[in-house]
Amino acid sequence: MGGEGWMGATGLVVEGAGEAVDRRRIREGTNAYCVRSPDGTSLQFAMPLLVPRPLPGGIEPGGADGAVWAIIEAVKRAAGADTRLRPLGGLDTERPARYAAGIEPVTLVHSDAAVGSDLWKPDEENIFLSDGLHCTVRGAVPYPGPPGGGAPRTVGEKVAALAEGIEEVMRRLPARDLAAAATLSLDQKLLRARLPSMGLVCFIGDGTLPARSYTRFRQHHRVAGPKEGVHIPFHCPEEIGPTEVELPASDRAVTGLGIRRREVFAVAGSNAQGKTTLLNAIRAGEDDHAAGDGRELIVTVRGARTAEAGGQHLNGADVSLFFGSLPPGMTGTPKAAFGQGSGSMTMAVQVGTAVREEAPLLLIDEDRAAANLLVRSTLQEEDVTPLAEILAERPEALGSTACIVATSSLDPLIARADRIMVLRGHGAGAITPAAFRAAYLEYLEQCARMAKKDQEW
């Protein structure tokens, strides 16, 4: 390994760590390095380790990432008491808060999204193979001075001791705990693979706890942990037809809400009732979660899309699903538009792309959407067809894509849903489309009477 200072001495640290280092997986500067911290008080390091303890017998390899999760979290919990593990959180340095990501609890077992990359969790760097547990550890120790004399070997010995500490935690963990974590991970993977044959794109199990608590290390909803304090569980309302599914690995049957292929599903309700939280949880259903996360019974097929308002430059984008002509300032045609797109035009591109690419699921949140692309206003131009009218006049335009819309005020769009769930007090209820349309019609008639009275006045 080349370089100067401690980076150049990383090879000597590897030698000092002996057989603990996973030498075949070393990538210098990425998962193997030593560097002095910016304030000069710590030596930060990363090192791939091999703990030669195989996956316990009886655990399906397909759920092995669940077992990896259980081991990593057990190691984190032991770090404060075991001196060998303290470098993981930089607990002996002057500023351990800087390195606390190494021992931050994580309930995410697997995700194809690049979230929480600075956290220690199961991924391609932390995995069971035939020869044992391969894991990449990061942490810090008090700065030992320049890398001369025996300092690199001393740091290497700390790395070797860290590997010993991990192995001891593994040895103490009951095999049944590893098996349970692996089974839960495998349940989610197998159910996700089965959903299409069931005509579903998402399943939300009864008892799900979708709300999140965020920390400085887990600021994205997909990696955030369960909400603390009062947290109302989700239960599928009887009025919208609960679905029962079998969890293939554990052979359990659970009930919940199944989102059907091609359907339009409305999540309605007043402000701050958990609509956005539920949509976030549905998107996070593409990931696998550990017991206690609250979302381990939300399973969504991969490939879901979102559509949001925003401004972007369009370079031959197709907006013809919504636009019959282009506004001033843009060139081309609705099938190949060029220029700076408005919020609604940007959203039109996202919806059109999802439909053309046959995305299994499209999520639209009123709070982030261009409302004028979803429902028509009195002053809207004729050459723009909002989503509510597309669903009313040619619902086949969405192809095989299911659509979930979260809204509190877009009544014309809610009226076009196949099923309507209503969140009140953070609990799930329902209203039939027929009943909603009748209530909406009564509201419009009331508005007409008020307008007529104003005109007479």
RALIN-V982407 format. One record per helix or strand of 2 or more residues. SS is the DSSP state (H for helix, E for strand). FROM is the first residue (numbers start at 1). TO is the last residue. If there is no record, write none. Layout:
ss=SS from=FROM to=TO
ss=SS from=FROM to=TO
//
This chain:
ss=H from=5 to=8
ss=H from=10 to=20
ss=H from=23 to=25
ss=E from=32 to=36
ss=E from=42 to=51
ss=H from=61 to=78
ss=H from=86 to=89
ss=H from=96 to=103
ss=E from=108 to=110
ss=E from=126 to=129
ss=E from=132 to=142
ss=H from=151 to=172
ss=H from=175 to=198
ss=E from=200 to=205
ss=E from=212 to=213
ss=E from=225 to=226
ss=H from=238 to=240
ss=E from=243 to=247
ss=E from=252 to=260
ss=E from=264 to=269
ss=H from=275 to=284
ss=E from=288 to=289
ss=E from=298 to=300
ss=E from=305 to=306
ss=E from=312 to=317
ss=E from=331 to=333
ss=E from=336 to=341
ss=H from=343 to=356
ss=E from=361 to=365
ss=H from=366 to=368
ss=H from=371 to=374
ss=H from=387 to=393
ss=H from=395 to=398
ss=E from=402 to=407
ss=H from=411 to=414
ss=E from=419 to=424
ss=E from=427 to=431
ss=H from=433 to=456
//
